[in-house]
């Protein structure tokens, strides 16, 4: 096999591993959101990251964008809902920006 072929093979293996890693992370993320939601306490995406970390990617995906996408996916599934509250981020990489506070969807449904 030529060096180009070996390089392509290696790249393909890395992409497959990365895809598997991301799928595993998505499952862990979903489990963590459910666990946080059932506590009845409000939480942020950083609370979820504290449990599962950021996804390891092959550079084709922004890990922070993946977190936002997953939080929004959980909201579309009516597991969680964004509250009107915001908190200052504790992660240094976020430079103190404000982030959304979430709660279990059922908690909001009972209050309304």
Backbone as XML, in Angstrom:
<?xml version="1.0"?>
<chain id="A" units="angstrom">
  <residue number="1" name="UNK">
    <atom name="N" x="0.850" y="-1.171" z="0.000"/>
    <atom name="CA" x="0.000" y="0.000" z="0.000"/>
    <atom name="C" x="0.895" y="1.233" z="0.000"/>
  </residue>
  <residue number="2" name="UNK">
    <atom name="N" x="0.533" y="2.240" z="-0.770"/>
    <atom name="CA" x="1.331" y="3.459" z="-0.858"/>
    <atom name="C" x="1.202" y="4.271" z="0.429"/>
  </residue>
  <residue number="3" name="UNK">
    <atom name="N" x="2.103" y="5.220" z="0.593"/>
    <atom name="CA" x="2.047" y="6.083" z="1.769"/>
    <atom name="C" x="0.740" y="6.876" z="1.796"/>
  </residue>
  <residue number="4" name="UNK">
    <atom name="N" x="0.273" y="7.314" z="0.626"/>
    <atom name="CA" x="-1.000" y="8.031" z="0.562"/>
    <atom name="C" x="-2.131" y="7.127" z="1.040"/>
  </residue>
  <residue number="5" name="UNK">
    <atom name="N" x="-2.118" y="5.884" z="0.587"/>
    <atom name="CA" x="-3.138" y="4.930" z="1.016"/>
    <atom name="C" x="-3.087" y="4.687" z="2.511"/>
  </residue>
  <residue number="6" name="UNK">
    <atom name="N" x="-1.891" y="4.570" z="3.063"/>
    <atom name="CA" x="-1.739" y="4.375" z="4.508"/>
    <atom name="C" x="-2.220" y="5.606" z="5.279"/>
  </residue>
  <residue number="7" name="UNK">
    <atom name="N" x="-1.913" y="6.791" z="4.747"/>
    <atom name="CA" x="-2.366" y="8.020" z="5.400"/>
    <atom name="C" x="-3.890" y="8.100" z="5.402"/>
  </residue>
  <residue number="8" name="UNK">
    <atom name="N" x="-4.505" y="7.762" z="4.263"/>
    <atom name="CA" x="-5.966" y="7.780" z="4.173"/>
    <atom name="C" x="-6.586" y="6.749" z="5.108"/>
  </residue>
  <residue number="9" name="UNK">
    <atom name="N" x="-5.957" y="5.597" z="5.187"/>
    <atom name="CA" x="-6.452" y="4.555" z="6.093"/>
    <atom name="C" x="-6.398" y="5.056" z="7.532"/>
  </residue>
  <residue number="10" name="UNK">
    <atom name="N" x="-5.286" y="5.662" z="7.919"/>
    <atom name="CA" x="-5.121" y="6.177" z="9.277"/>
    <atom name="C" x="-6.144" y="7.277" z="9.568"/>
  </residue>
  <residue number="11" name="UNK">
    <atom name="N" x="-6.345" y="8.172" z="8.610"/>
    <atom name="CA" x="-7.314" y="9.254" z="8.784"/>
    <atom name="C" x="-8.726" y="8.679" z="8.945"/>
  </residue>
  <residue number="12" name="UNK">
    <atom name="N" x="-9.060" y="7.693" z="8.149"/>
    <atom name="CA" x="-10.372" y="7.056" z="8.258"/>
    <atom name="C" x="-10.575" y="6.394" z="9.599"/>
  </residue>
  <residue number="13" name="UNK">
    <atom name="N" x="-9.538" y="5.741" z="10.097"/>
    <atom name="CA" x="-9.630" y="5.096" z="11.408"/>
    <atom name="C" x="-9.824" y="6.142" z="12.506"/>
  </residue>
  <residue number="14" name="UNK">
    <atom name="N" x="-9.130" y="7.266" z="12.405"/>
    <atom name="CA" x="-9.276" y="8.333" z="13.391"/>
    <atom name="C" x="-10.679" y="8.934" z="13.348"/>
  </residue>
  <residue number="15" name="UNK">
    <atom name="N" x="-11.213" y="9.133" z="12.149"/>
    <atom name="CA" x="-12.561" y="9.678" z="12.026"/>
    <atom name="C" x="-13.592" y="8.720" z="12.615"/>
  </residue>
  <residue number="16" name="UNK">
    <atom name="N" x="-13.410" y="7.434" z="12.375"/>
    <atom name="CA" x="-14.336" y="6.445" z="12.926"/>
    <atom name="C" x="-14.258" y="6.435" z="14.448"/>
  </residue>
  <residue number="17" name="UNK">
    <atom name="N" x="-13.045" y="6.503" z="14.989"/>
    <atom name="CA" x="-12.869" y="6.524" z="16.439"/>
    <atom name="C" x="-13.490" y="7.787" z="17.021"/>
  </residue>
  <residue number="18" name="UNK">
    <atom name="N" x="-13.261" y="8.913" z="16.360"/>
    <atom name="CA" x="-13.814" y="10.168" z="16.836"/>
    <atom name="C" x="-15.339" y="10.117" z="16.836"/>
  </residue>
  <residue number="19" name="UNK">
    <atom name="N" x="-15.917" y="9.571" z="15.773"/>
    <atom name="CA" x="-17.379" y="9.460" z="15.690"/>
    <atom name="C" x="-17.902" y="8.595" z="16.834"/>
  </residue>
  <residue number="20" name="UNK">
    <atom name="N" x="-17.206" y="7.502" z="17.131"/>
    <atom name="CA" x="-17.607" y="6.629" z="18.239"/>
    <atom name="C" x="-17.472" y="7.377" z="19.559"/>
  </residue>
  <residue number="21" name="UNK">
    <atom name="N" x="-16.359" y="8.107" z="19.738"/>
    <atom name="CA" x="-16.152" y="8.871" z="20.972"/>
    <atom name="C" x="-17.261" y="9.892" z="21.164"/>
  </residue>
  <residue number="22" name="UNK">
    <atom name="N" x="-17.639" y="10.569" z="20.087"/>
    <atom name="CA" x="-18.687" y="11.584" z="20.176"/>
    <atom name="C" x="-20.028" y="10.934" z="20.500"/>
  </residue>
  <residue number="23" name="UNK">
    <atom name="N" x="-20.329" y="9.794" z="19.896"/>
    <atom name="CA" x="-21.588" y="9.100" z="20.196"/>
    <atom name="C" x="-21.632" y="8.670" z="21.659"/>
  </residue>
  <residue number="24" name="UNK">
    <atom name="N" x="-20.519" y="8.173" z="22.165"/>
    <atom name="CA" x="-20.453" y="7.788" z="23.577"/>
    <atom name="C" x="-20.669" y="9.013" z="24.452"/>
  </residue>
  <residue number="25" name="UNK">
    <atom name="N" x="-20.021" y="10.121" z="24.096"/>
    <atom name="CA" x="-20.172" y="11.364" z="24.850"/>
    <atom name="C" x="-21.627" y="11.830" z="24.826"/>
  </residue>
  <residue number="26" name="UNK">
    <atom name="N" x="-22.294" y="11.743" z="23.678"/>
    <atom name="CA" x="-23.698" y="12.154" z="23.579"/>
    <atom name="C" x="-24.571" y="11.335" z="24.529"/>
  </residue>
  <residue number="27" name="UNK">
    <atom name="N" x="-24.313" y="10.038" z="24.604"/>
    <atom name="CA" x="-25.086" y="9.183" z="25.512"/>
    <atom name="C" x="-24.840" y="9.587" z="26.962"/>
  </residue>
  <residue number="28" name="UNK">
    <atom name="N" x="-23.581" y="9.840" z="27.297"/>
    <atom name="CA" x="-23.244" y="10.254" z="28.654"/>
    <atom name="C" x="-23.857" y="11.608" z="28.980"/>
  </residue>
  <residue number="29" name="UNK">
    <atom name="N" x="-23.839" y="12.513" z="28.012"/>
    <atom name="CA" x="-24.419" y="13.840" z="28.183"/>
    <atom name="C" x="-25.909" y="13.735" z="28.471"/>
  </residue>
  <residue number="30" name="UNK">
    <atom name="N" x="-26.612" y="12.938" z="27.672"/>
    <atom name="CA" x="-28.049" y="12.748" z="27.839"/>
    <atom name="C" x="-28.359" y="12.196" z="29.224"/>
  </residue>
  <residue number="31" name="UNK">
    <atom name="N" x="-27.600" y="11.214" z="29.652"/>
    <atom name="CA" x="-27.789" y="10.619" z="30.981"/>
    <atom name="C" x="-27.567" y="11.657" z="32.073"/>
  </residue>
  <residue number="32" name="UNK">
    <atom name="N" x="-26.520" y="12.475" z="31.923"/>
    <atom name="CA" x="-26.217" y="13.498" z="32.929"/>
    <atom name="C" x="-27.319" y="14.552" z="33.001"/>
  </residue>
  <residue number="33" name="UNK">
    <atom name="N" x="-27.843" y="14.977" z="31.858"/>
    <atom name="CA" x="-28.927" y="15.968" z="31.855"/>
    <atom name="C" x="-30.157" y="15.396" z="32.564"/>
  </residue>
  <residue number="34" name="UNK">
    <atom name="N" x="-30.500" y="14.157" z="32.261"/>
    <atom name="CA" x="-31.646" y="13.528" z="32.937"/>
    <atom name="C" x="-31.410" y="13.484" z="34.442"/>
  </residue>
  <residue number="35" name="UNK">
    <atom name="N" x="-30.203" y="13.115" z="34.853"/>
    <atom name="CA" x="-29.887" y="13.015" z="36.279"/>
    <atom name="C" x="-29.975" y="14.376" z="36.959"/>
  </residue>
  <residue number="36" name="UNK">
    <atom name="N" x="-29.489" y="15.415" z="36.311"/>
    <atom name="CA" x="-29.574" y="16.752" z="36.887"/>
    <atom name="C" x="-31.020" y="17.239" z="36.925"/>
  </residue>
  <residue number="37" name="UNK">
    <atom name="N" x="-31.773" y="16.949" z="35.883"/>
    <atom name="CA" x="-33.160" y="17.412" z="35.801"/>
    <atom name="C" x="-34.017" y="16.808" z="36.916"/>
  </residue>
  <residue number="38" name="UNK">
    <atom name="N" x="-33.822" y="15.537" z="37.230"/>
    <atom name="CA" x="-34.680" y="14.895" z="38.240"/>
    <atom name="C" x="-34.389" y="15.376" z="39.657"/>
  </residue>
  <residue number="39" name="UNK">
    <atom name="N" x="-33.283" y="16.082" z="39.857"/>
    <atom name="CA" x="-32.995" y="16.607" z="41.196"/>
    <atom name="C" x="-33.929" y="17.738" z="41.565"/>
  </residue>
  <residue number="40" name="UNK">
    <atom name="N" x="-34.554" y="18.354" z="40.548"/>
    <atom name="CA" x="-35.428" y="19.490" z="40.810"/>
    <atom name="C" x="-34.678" y="20.806" z="40.948"/>
  </residue>
  <residue number="41" name="UNK">
    <atom name="N" x="-33.346" y="20.742" z="40.957"/>
    <atom name="CA" x="-32.537" y="21.961" z="41.042"/>
    <atom name="C" x="-32.283" y="22.506" z="39.650"/>
  </residue>
  <residue number="42" name="UNK">
    <atom name="N" x="-32.094" y="23.792" z="39.563"/>
    <atom name="CA" x="-31.731" y="24.405" z="38.287"/>
    <atom name="C" x="-30.248" y="24.190" z="38.041"/>
  </residue>
  <residue number="43" name="UNK">
    <atom name="N" x="-29.870" y="24.174" z="36.780"/>
    <atom name="CA" x="-28.475" y="23.891" z="36.429"/>
    <atom name="C" x="-28.112" y="24.557" z="35.115"/>
  </residue>
  <residue number="44" name="UNK">
    <atom name="N" x="-26.829" y="24.577" z="34.819"/>
    <atom name="CA" x="-26.324" y="25.149" z="33.575"/>
    <atom name="C" x="-25.625" y="24.059" z="32.764"/>
  </residue>
  <residue number="45" name="UNK">
    <atom name="N" x="-25.270" y="24.417" z="31.555"/>
    <atom name="CA" x="-24.511" y="23.478" z="30.727"/>
    <atom name="C" x="-23.170" y="23.165" z="31.375"/>
  </residue>
  <residue number="46" name="UNK">
    <atom name="N" x="-22.639" y="24.098" z="32.146"/>
    <atom name="CA" x="-21.365" y="23.842" z="32.829"/>
    <atom name="C" x="-21.503" y="22.732" z="33.870"/>
  </residue>
  <residue number="47" name="UNK">
    <atom name="N" x="-22.659" y="22.644" z="34.491"/>
    <atom name="CA" x="-22.892" y="21.553" z="35.449"/>
    <atom name="C" x="-22.832" y="20.202" z="34.734"/>
  </residue>
  <residue number="48" name="UNK">
    <atom name="N" x="-23.363" y="20.169" z="33.511"/>
    <atom name="CA" x="-23.313" y="18.929" z="32.728"/>
    <atom name="C" x="-21.870" y="18.642" z="32.330"/>
  </residue>
  <residue number="49" name="UNK">
    <atom name="N" x="-21.148" y="19.681" z="31.889"/>
    <atom name="CA" x="-19.744" y="19.514" z="31.496"/>
    <atom name="C" x="-18.919" y="19.012" z="32.672"/>
  </residue>
  <residue number="50" name="UNK">
    <atom name="N" x="-19.240" y="19.477" z="33.882"/>
    <atom name="CA" x="-18.520" y="19.002" z="35.071"/>
    <atom name="C" x="-18.642" y="17.489" z="35.227"/>
  </residue>
  <residue number="51" name="UNK">
    <atom name="N" x="-19.759" y="16.933" z="34.761"/>
    <atom name="CA" x="-19.993" y="15.494" z="34.875"/>
    <atom name="C" x="-19.339" y="14.728" z="33.723"/>
  </residue>
  <residue number="52" name="UNK">
    <atom name="N" x="-19.552" y="15.191" z="32.499"/>
    <atom name="CA" x="-19.120" y="14.405" z="31.330"/>
    <atom name="C" x="-17.956" y="14.996" z="30.559"/>
  </residue>
  <residue number="53" name="UNK">
    <atom name="N" x="-17.600" y="16.239" z="30.840"/>
    <atom name="CA" x="-16.527" y="16.891" z="30.095"/>
    <atom name="C" x="-16.988" y="17.299" z="28.701"/>
  </residue>
  <residue number="54" name="UNK">
    <atom name="N" x="-16.062" y="17.884" z="27.959"/>
    <atom name="CA" x="-16.323" y="18.258" z="26.574"/>
    <atom name="C" x="-16.029" y="17.068" z="25.686"/>
  </residue>
  <residue number="55" name="UNK">
    <atom name="N" x="-16.674" y="16.989" z="24.535"/>
    <atom name="CA" x="-16.383" y="15.857" z="23.642"/>
    <atom name="C" x="-14.992" y="15.982" z="23.044"/>
  </residue>
  <residue number="56" name="UNK">
    <atom name="N" x="-14.346" y="14.838" z="22.874"/>
    <atom name="CA" x="-13.066" y="14.817" z="22.153"/>
    <atom name="C" x="-13.416" y="14.766" z="20.682"/>
  </residue>
  <residue number="57" name="UNK">
    <atom name="N" x="-12.864" y="15.691" z="19.932"/>
    <atom name="CA" x="-13.195" y="15.735" z="18.513"/>
    <atom name="C" x="-11.935" y="15.634" z="17.676"/>
  </residue>
  <residue number="58" name="UNK">
    <atom name="N" x="-12.134" y="15.385" z="16.392"/>
    <atom name="CA" x="-11.003" y="15.301" z="15.468"/>
    <atom name="C" x="-10.711" y="16.656" z="14.838"/>
  </residue>
  <residue number="59" name="UNK">
    <atom name="N" x="-11.270" y="17.718" z="15.381"/>
    <atom name="CA" x="-11.046" y="19.047" z="14.857"/>
    <atom name="C" x="-12.107" y="19.499" z="13.873"/>
  </residue>
  <residue number="60" name="UNK">
    <atom name="N" x="-13.047" y="18.627" z="13.520"/>
    <atom name="CA" x="-14.096" y="19.002" z="12.570"/>
    <atom name="C" x="-15.310" y="19.597" z="13.270"/>
  </residue>
  <residue number="61" name="UNK">
    <atom name="N" x="-15.312" y="19.569" z="14.595"/>
    <atom name="CA" x="-16.461" y="20.041" z="15.357"/>
    <atom name="C" x="-15.960" y="20.874" z="16.523"/>
  </residue>
  <residue number="62" name="UNK">
    <atom name="N" x="-16.640" y="21.975" z="16.825"/>
    <atom name="CA" x="-16.326" y="22.787" z="17.986"/>
    <atom name="C" x="-16.995" y="22.141" z="19.197"/>
  </residue>
  <residue number="63" name="UNK">
    <atom name="N" x="-16.210" y="21.784" z="20.193"/>
    <atom name="CA" x="-16.741" y="21.075" z="21.354"/>
    <atom name="C" x="-17.788" y="21.899" z="22.096"/>
  </residue>
  <residue number="64" name="UNK">
    <atom name="N" x="-17.583" y="23.211" z="22.202"/>
    <atom name="CA" x="-18.568" y="24.050" z="22.897"/>
    <atom name="C" x="-19.881" y="24.106" z="22.125"/>
  </residue>
  <residue number="65" name="UNK">
    <atom name="N" x="-19.805" y="24.136" z="20.797"/>
    <atom name="CA" x="-21.028" y="24.127" z="19.995"/>
    <atom name="C" x="-21.786" y="22.827" z="20.199"/>
  </residue>
  <residue number="66" name="UNK">
    <atom name="N" x="-21.064" y="21.729" z="20.383"/>
    <atom name="CA" x="-21.708" y="20.437" z="20.615"/>
    <atom name="C" x="-22.518" y="20.470" z="21.912"/>
  </residue>
  <residue number="67" name="UNK">
    <atom name="N" x="-21.987" y="21.126" z="22.925"/>
    <atom name="CA" x="-22.705" y="21.234" z="24.200"/>
    <atom name="C" x="-24.004" y="22.006" z="24.003"/>
  </residue>
  <residue number="68" name="UNK">
    <atom name="N" x="-23.930" y="23.141" z="23.330"/>
    <atom name="CA" x="-25.133" y="23.932" z="23.070"/>
    <atom name="C" x="-26.160" y="23.162" z="22.264"/>
  </residue>
  <residue number="69" name="UNK">
    <atom name="N" x="-25.678" y="22.447" z="21.268"/>
    <atom name="CA" x="-26.586" y="21.645" z="20.438"/>
    <atom name="C" x="-27.280" y="20.571" z="21.269"/>
  </residue>
  <residue number="70" name="UNK">
    <atom name="N" x="-26.549" y="19.946" z="22.166"/>
    <atom name="CA" x="-27.145" y="18.898" z="22.999"/>
    <atom name="C" x="-28.154" y="19.477" z="23.987"/>
  </residue>
  <residue number="71" name="UNK">
    <atom name="N" x="-27.845" y="20.642" z="24.578"/>
    <atom name="CA" x="-28.799" y="21.259" z="25.501"/>
    <atom name="C" x="-30.093" y="21.601" z="24.756"/>
  </residue>
  <residue number="72" name="UNK">
    <atom name="N" x="-29.954" y="22.147" z="23.561"/>
    <atom name="CA" x="-31.145" y="22.481" z="22.771"/>
    <atom name="C" x="-31.908" y="21.235" z="22.344"/>
  </residue>
  <residue number="73" name="UNK">
    <atom name="N" x="-31.199" y="20.161" z="22.044"/>
    <atom name="CA" x="-31.857" y="18.902" z="21.682"/>
    <atom name="C" x="-32.657" y="18.365" z="22.871"/>
  </residue>
  <residue number="74" name="UNK">
    <atom name="N" x="-32.101" y="18.473" z="24.059"/>
    <atom name="CA" x="-32.815" y="18.012" z="25.253"/>
    <atom name="C" x="-34.054" y="18.879" z="25.509"/>
  </residue>
  <residue number="75" name="UNK">
    <atom name="N" x="-33.968" y="20.166" z="25.176"/>
    <atom name="CA" x="-35.132" y="21.047" z="25.319"/>
    <atom name="C" x="-36.206" y="20.680" z="24.295"/>
  </residue>
  <residue number="76" name="UNK">
    <atom name="N" x="-35.797" y="20.376" z="23.067"/>
    <atom name="CA" x="-36.780" y="19.981" z="22.045"/>
    <atom name="C" x="-37.488" y="18.693" z="22.425"/>
  </residue>
  <residue number="77" name="UNK">
    <atom name="N" x="-36.787" y="17.834" z="23.167"/>
    <atom name="CA" x="-37.390" y="16.570" z="23.635"/>
    <atom name="C" x="-38.237" y="16.779" z="24.889"/>
  </residue>
  <residue number="78" name="UNK">
    <atom name="N" x="-38.297" y="18.022" z="25.350"/>
    <atom name="CA" x="-39.071" y="18.390" z="26.538"/>
    <atom name="C" x="-38.566" y="17.702" z="27.809"/>
  </residue>
  <residue number="79" name="UNK">
    <atom name="N" x="-37.247" y="17.558" z="27.881"/>
    <atom name="CA" x="-36.620" y="17.057" z="29.099"/>
    <atom name="C" x="-36.282" y="18.240" z="29.996"/>
  </residue>
  <residue number="80" name="UNK">
    <atom name="N" x="-35.794" y="19.315" z="29.376"/>
    <atom name="CA" x="-35.413" y="20.516" z="30.109"/>
    <atom name="C" x="-35.996" y="21.735" z="29.403"/>
  </residue>
  <residue number="81" name="UNK">
    <atom name="N" x="-35.998" y="22.841" z="30.118"/>
    <atom name="CA" x="-36.457" y="24.100" z="29.555"/>
    <atom name="C" x="-35.547" y="25.210" z="30.075"/>
  </residue>
  <residue number="82" name="UNK">
    <atom name="N" x="-35.276" y="26.171" z="29.200"/>
    <atom name="CA" x="-34.453" y="27.312" z="29.586"/>
    <atom name="C" x="-35.293" y="28.231" z="30.460"/>
  </residue>
  <residue number="83" name="UNK">
    <atom name="N" x="-34.748" y="28.626" z="31.604"/>
    <atom name="CA" x="-35.431" y="29.570" z="32.475"/>
    <atom name="C" x="-35.082" y="30.989" z="32.024"/>
  </residue>
  <residue number="84" name="UNK">
    <atom name="N" x="-35.654" y="31.971" z="32.665"/>
    <atom name="CA" x="-35.312" y="33.366" z="32.357"/>
    <atom name="C" x="-34.034" y="33.793" z="33.076"/>
  </residue>
  <residue number="85" name="UNK">
    <atom name="N" x="-33.488" y="32.909" z="33.895"/>
    <atom name="CA" x="-32.284" y="33.221" z="34.667"/>
    <atom name="C" x="-31.019" y="32.982" z="33.844"/>
  </residue>
  <residue number="86" name="UNK">
    <atom name="N" x="-29.977" y="33.730" z="34.203"/>
    <atom name="CA" x="-28.660" y="33.536" z="33.606"/>
    <atom name="C" x="-27.638" y="33.611" z="34.726"/>
  </residue>
  <residue number="87" name="UNK">
    <atom name="N" x="-26.531" y="32.905" z="34.549"/>
    <atom name="CA" x="-25.437" y="32.934" z="35.522"/>
    <atom name="C" x="-24.141" y="33.238" z="34.803"/>
  </residue>
  <residue number="88" name="UNK">
    <atom name="N" x="-23.214" y="33.782" z="35.549"/>
    <atom name="CA" x="-21.902" y="34.032" z="34.981"/>
    <atom name="C" x="-21.149" y="32.713" z="34.892"/>
  </residue>
  <residue number="89" name="UNK">
    <atom name="N" x="-20.531" y="32.494" z="33.762"/>
    <atom name="CA" x="-19.778" y="31.269" z="33.559"/>
    <atom name="C" x="-18.602" y="31.201" z="34.517"/>
  </residue>
  <residue number="90" name="UNK">
    <atom name="N" x="-18.310" y="29.999" z="34.990"/>
    <atom name="CA" x="-17.176" y="29.790" z="35.876"/>
    <atom name="C" x="-15.936" y="29.296" z="35.119"/>
  </residue>
  <residue number="91" name="UNK">
    <atom name="N" x="-16.141" y="28.849" z="33.874"/>
    <atom name="CA" x="-15.006" y="28.335" z="33.098"/>
    <atom name="C" x="-14.162" y="29.479" z="32.576"/>
  </residue>
  <residue number="92" name="UNK">
    <atom name="N" x="-12.859" y="29.398" z="32.794"/>
    <atom name="CA" x="-11.949" y="30.454" z="32.358"/>
    <atom name="C" x="-12.046" y="30.710" z="30.863"/>
  </residue>
  <residue number="93" name="UNK">
    <atom name="N" x="-12.227" y="29.649" z="30.088"/>
    <atom name="CA" x="-12.294" y="29.793" z="28.636"/>
    <atom name="C" x="-13.536" y="30.547" z="28.170"/>
  </residue>
  <residue number="94" name="UNK">
    <atom name="N" x="-14.521" y="30.699" z="29.044"/>
    <atom name="CA" x="-15.747" y="31.426" z="28.693"/>
    <atom name="C" x="-15.662" y="32.916" z="29.026"/>
  </residue>
  <residue number="95" name="UNK">
    <atom name="N" x="-14.589" y="33.313" z="29.693"/>
    <atom name="CA" x="-14.329" y="34.729" z="29.993"/>
    <atom name="C" x="-15.492" y="35.409" z="30.732"/>
  </residue>
  <residue number="96" name="UNK">
    <atom name="N" x="-16.141" y="34.671" z="31.615"/>
    <atom name="CA" x="-17.177" y="35.247" z="32.458"/>
    <atom name="C" x="-18.485" y="35.594" z="31.768"/>
  </residue>
  <residue number="97" name="UNK">
    <atom name="N" x="-18.706" y="35.091" z="30.575"/>
    <atom name="CA" x="-19.950" y="35.402" z="29.869"/>
    <atom name="C" x="-21.141" y="34.801" z="30.616"/>
  </residue>
  <residue number="98" name="UNK">
    <atom name="N" x="-22.310" y="35.343" z="30.351"/>
    <atom name="CA" x="-23.518" y="34.821" z="30.978"/>
    <atom name="C" x="-24.009" y="33.600" z="30.216"/>
  </residue>
  <residue number="99" name="UNK">
    <atom name="N" x="-24.450" y="32.604" z="30.967"/>
    <atom name="CA" x="-24.976" y="31.386" z="30.359"/>
    <atom name="C" x="-26.376" y="31.109" z="30.899"/>
  </residue>
  <residue number="100" name="UNK">
    <atom name="N" x="-27.139" y="30.385" z="30.123"/>
    <atom name="CA" x="-28.527" y="30.071" z="30.479"/>
    <atom name="C" x="-28.599" y="29.113" z="31.660"/>
  </residue>
  <residue number="101" name="UNK">
    <atom name="N" x="-29.647" y="29.281" z="32.424"/>
    <atom name="CA" x="-29.964" y="28.365" z="33.515"/>
    <atom name="C" x="-31.159" y="27.533" z="33.051"/>
  </residue>
  <residue number="102" name="UNK">
    <atom name="N" x="-31.079" y="26.238" z="33.269"/>
    <atom name="CA" x="-32.090" y="25.290" z="32.806"/>
    <atom name="C" x="-32.760" y="24.616" z="33.998"/>
  </residue>
  <residue number="103" name="UNK">
    <atom name="N" x="-33.948" y="24.101" z="33.761"/>
    <atom name="CA" x="-34.627" y="23.283" z="34.774"/>
    <atom name="C" x="-35.345" y="22.153" z="34.060"/>
  </residue>
  <residue number="104" name="UNK">
    <atom name="N" x="-35.824" y="21.211" z="34.852"/>
    <atom name="CA" x="-36.596" y="20.103" z="34.286"/>
    <atom name="C" x="-37.844" y="20.664" z="33.642"/>
  </residue>
  <residue number="105" name="UNK">
    <atom name="N" x="-38.222" y="20.137" z="32.514"/>
    <atom name="CA" x="-39.419" y="20.594" z="31.806"/>
    <atom name="C" x="-40.648" y="20.461" z="32.698"/>
  </residue>
  <residue number="106" name="UNK">
    <atom name="N" x="-40.747" y="19.371" z="33.429"/>
    <atom name="CA" x="-41.908" y="19.125" z="34.279"/>
    <atom name="C" x="-42.042" y="20.174" z="35.371"/>
  </residue>
  <residue number="107" name="UNK">
    <atom name="N" x="-40.902" y="20.669" z="35.870"/>
    <atom name="CA" x="-40.939" y="21.689" z="36.923"/>
    <atom name="C" x="-41.637" y="22.947" z="36.427"/>
  </residue>
  <residue number="108" name="UNK">
    <atom name="N" x="-41.323" y="23.365" z="35.217"/>
    <atom name="CA" x="-41.933" y="24.553" z="34.643"/>
    <atom name="C" x="-43.395" y="24.299" z="34.328"/>
  </residue>
  <residue number="109" name="UNK">
    <atom name="N" x="-43.706" y="23.108" z="33.837"/>
    <atom name="CA" x="-45.089" y="22.771" z="33.488"/>
    <atom name="C" x="-45.990" y="22.808" z="34.719"/>
  </residue>
  <residue number="110" name="UNK">
    <atom name="N" x="-45.457" y="22.403" z="35.877"/>
    <atom name="CA" x="-46.258" y="22.402" z="37.111"/>
    <atom name="C" x="-46.457" y="23.809" z="37.669"/>
  </residue>
  <residue number="111" name="UNK">
    <atom name="N" x="-45.490" y="24.687" z="37.424"/>
    <atom name="CA" x="-45.575" y="26.043" z="37.932"/>
    <atom name="C" x="-46.562" y="26.861" z="37.111"/>
  </residue>
  <residue number="112" name="UNK">
    <atom name="N" x="-46.601" y="26.609" z="35.811"/>
    <atom name="CA" x="-47.439" y="27.422" z="34.902"/>
    <atom name="C" x="-48.900" y="27.227" z="35.087"/>
  </residue>
</chain>
